[in-house]
Amino acid sequence: MAAVPSRHEGPSVWQKMKMGALMGGGVGLTIGFIFGSWSIIRGGAGPRGAMATLSQYMLSSAATFSFFLAIGSVIRTDAMIAPHLQAAQLQMLAPALTVRTKAEGFQLMRARWAAERQR
């Protein structure tokens, strides 16, 4: 009998990157179709023809969007703790986040560095 996992695991970073790339590709194809069609209507198809011009717009836009959305989804999910725990942590720390002078901030930073070195 297979072991049942005790808690739900979220998607891996690789899966999130693929999902971002696929969503970016879909958005890029749509935007490329809109702007490519407008360019063909406004300025003509050019020497290569309408389909080649439109496909170039669509593919270049899809590649650009998918690249940046894939990177963005990886950067956004690069946390050590789960998002709901991170939100709870920020809520608990909110009263401690007050406006400080540069000198107070520098002293606090030095104290935190010293505490980290002692660990």
Stockholm file with secondary structure:
# STOCKHOLM 1.0

chainA/1-119         MAAVPSRHEGPSVWQKMKMGALMGGGVGLTIGFIFGSWSIIRGGAGPRGAMATLSQYMLSSAATFSFFLAIGSVIRTDAMIAPHLQAAQLQMLAPALTVRTKAEGFQLMRARWAAERQR
#=GR chainA/1-119 SS CCCCCSSCCCCCHHHHHHHHHHHHHHHHHHHHHHHHHHHHHHHCCCTTCHHHHHHHHHHHHHHHHHHHHHHHHHHHTCCSSCHHHHHHHHHHHGGGCCCCCHHHHHHHHHHHHHHHHHC
#=GC SS_cons         CCCCCSSCCCCCHHHHHHHHHHHHHHHHHHHHHHHHHHHHHHHCCCTTCHHHHHHHHHHHHHHHHHHHHHHHHHHHTCCSSCHHHHHHHHHHHGGGCCCCCHHHHHHHHHHHHHHHHHC
//
